[in-house]
Structure formats: structure tokens, C-alpha cells
Amino acid sequence: MPTHKSCEKRLRQEQKITARNNYVKMTIRTLSKKMHSDITIEEKEKLLADVYSKLDKAAKRKIIHKRTAARRKARLAAYFNKVKLETVKESKPEKKVEIKETEE
């Protein structure tokens, strides 16, 4: 335990800052997990924008590193695009193409 007044104050400040930072990190983690759950594409699109915002703010406040934020955003975007493509493929029936033979 600190013995000086300034050290005691610093300890209190660090506890508050740590609690705030942990809350932000847990929120980001929760939203990222929610992105991988079974929700509609429209909800995922809204959630993606929300996660992007949280990651950018956390990087700006130096809660997480800016490259970490960029990497997580890239991975979420790749996942979202993959799911979106699969959804489009499932909803569209494939067309059968007939090849006409030419007479020579």
C-alpha cells in the first residue's frame, strides 16, 4: 500500500481508469460475439457500425492499440461479407444455362 498522499490518490485514479477501460473492452467483446450469433443481416449491419464506432473510440482513447482496432474491424468486415454472400446465394436460385449446339 502507498504511504504518501499523492501515491494514494494515484492508486484511486488508476482503479477508476482500469474499471472504465475494462468496461469498454468487455462491451467490444460482447458486441463482437453478438455479431457471430444468429441474427438477421440487417441487424448485423447495424451492429457492425456500432462495433466500428466502439473500436475507433477505444483506439482514440488508447484503451486498445490502433492496429488492434484495425485488425478487429477487418476480421469483422470479412466475416460480415462472407455471411452476406452466403445469404444472397441461399436466397437466389441458380439459373440453368442451356448451350445451343451450332450446326457446321
C-alpha positions, 0 to 999 in steps of 0.5 A: 500500500502507498504511504504518501498522499499523492501515491494514494490518490494515484492508486484511486485514479488508476482503479477508476481508469482500469474499471472504465477501460475494462468496461469498454473492452468487455462491451467490444467483446460482447458486441463482437460475439453478438455479431457471430450469433444468429441474427438477421443481416440487417441487424448485423449491419447495424451492429457492425457500425456500432462495433466500428464506432466502439473500436475507433473510440477505444483506439482514440482513447488508447484503451486498445492499440490502433492496429488492434482496432484495425485488425478487429474491424477487418476480421469483422468486415470479412466475416460480415461479407462472407455471411452476406454472400452466403445469404444472397446465394441461399436466397437466389436460385441458380439459373440453368444455362442451356448451350445451343449446339451450332450446326457446321 
